[in-house]
Amino acid sequence: DISLGLQINEENAEELKRFFGLELVESAGVTLKTISGETKSFVAKDVVEILCPRIRELTVLLAKNAVAYRGLIGGGLILTGGGADLKGVTGFMKDKLKIPVHKLSPQLDLLRNNMSISYDELKISRYATVLGLLNLELNQVYEMEKKDKKNIPSRYLSSFVNWLRELA
């Protein structure tokens, strides 16, 4: 929406979204080239006018789905994913939903596999879905490893029985 509304490419739209978010801050603005090639300065108001309706739509959808859980979500709502990094989104949703709203960064436990990936690189919210899927798969692998370790005697017994069959 920002790209279309301000006539800039998607990379610049993402830059403006991350820089301003939903916060109406006084700043000199950000100067970028438009799709037509002209140089233009953008301020927070330009971005907020486009982002606010989208975040409001998302908040309304969340509110409609949360009605079934009224009274059960005292801890509030936890945002993760790329949208959670948007400046001002937690405050905006907290004001509209009248419940606590928090941002949470995903985590991935790689210590068990001794993988050499910086933990700080993995705490980026926009990777939440991928990290969630990796966590799910790693947990399944760990469970299978535990199960296989418990069955070592039965594996030896199975090998022994197969060896006896081959002798017969």
Phi, psi and omega in degrees: 000319180295318180300313180290315184295324182258000179058049177232164180286168186295324179297316178292325177297318179295320178298315179295318180299314180292323183289313185263317185062221180261009185267124177276085181258148176278121176209168181291343181099173180240127181263125181222164174271138176277174179299326180283353177099352179279151179269132183219146178261133181244141178244171183306319182303322179300318183282315183299322180298334179269319183289319185306312179299324180291317180291325176297317177300315179297318180296320178296317178297318177298317180298317179297319180284335181278347181304321181295340183252015181307130181087349182254354182245052180298330179287345177096198184250138178248123178262137173212167185099177184302323180294335180292339180279353181293124180301129175087356184291323180293318178296319179299311182291325178298317179295319184280321185271342181061034173224161177296139177230129183232155174256137179227131177272141180289156177227152179225125181272099180258358184297328182294332180260001181054037179280145184259074175237131181299131180299321181298327179294331184273350183274015180276125186300330184293348177263014186303316182295314180298316180294324176298316178294320176297317178300317179300312181295316179299319178296322178294319178296316180298319179297320178294320178298317179298316181297316180294323179294326179289336185260018180302314178300321180290330176293319178295319179297318178298317178297319179297316179298317178296323179295319178296320178299319180294327179289330185285000000 
